[in-house]
């Protein structure tokens, strides 16, 4: 695409940002919004006494209304940014992240500059909430061409992951510092797993094992390298918290079949391969029905059954059951009942 065409694509986004910058300044003040609400009430409901409708609204209502308007503002901006980035020949998987990055930066600048506008204030909370609002646009942008049902699942995942990261931030910080002090860096354990469409991705967990080696310099077996802190993190399922970032990125979902190792791909039956029609999840039907205490046949059958019966109601049931099992610390095992899927399937061949 020519430079002129790229500039033409950038025009709508620049115009939208300029327009919103004006409205979020003096015109976006609390007083202006109250006057605007009163004016709307007077003209939409001529018989009503709407002269003081805006003034009667409490501050939380005005604040909530502003945040809702901001969300739609960033949603439009994300779509325009995506179009502009696409005009520059960017790779398709990067479009959503570049677009939401533009929105997040703009959200922070937009909220911060209000501190210099007479009659306006900006706080770190406002900046943070606007950046989160801009990030929610990721769900709209990344699933813009997806069916309505898929869009609903993605929005749920983005909102849930953001909420989870905010609520779990103190626990994650303490866990990271504890790992750094007791085991050193790296804090995170990265491993390639298989996602939707059988595409590999990097899954994140808190590291729970040290690097102890034998006399020949080879790593000791996993159970011997598991540290006391690592065992505690696993029992409380805290080692899984970094996967909220995988959910936010779109590699995973809150609910779905657990992502398994890449080397398992050639050992699935056709029915078992259906698990890759959806994003893998932080928890799933197998996890609330026995977890690693199940044999491989049962686990993979539950994964296939989940794909067939997937629904918001089933996901809600799985999430609720997961909370109960984590609190009761049930079905916590370091290894699958029958070892790896490769070992299990090879043992069947040898019979």
Secondary structure, 3 states (H helix, E strand, C coil): CCHHHHHHHHHHHHHHHHHHHHHCCHHHCHHHHHHHHHHHHHHHCCCCCCCCHHHHCCHHHHHHHHHHHHHHHHHHHHHHHHHHHHHCCCCHHHHHHHHHHHHHHHHHHHHHHHHHCCCCCCCHHHHHHHHHHHHHHHHHHHCCCCCHHHHHHHHHHHHHHHHHHHHHHHHHHHHHHHHHHHHCCCCEEEEEEECHHHCEEEEEEECCECCCECCCCCECCHHHHECHHHHHHHHCCHHHCCHHHHHHHCCEEEECCCCCEHHHHHHCCCCHHHHHHCCEEEECCCCCCCHHHCCHHHHHHHHHHHHHHCCHHHHHHHHHHHHHHHHHCCCCCCCCCCCCHHHHHHHHHCC
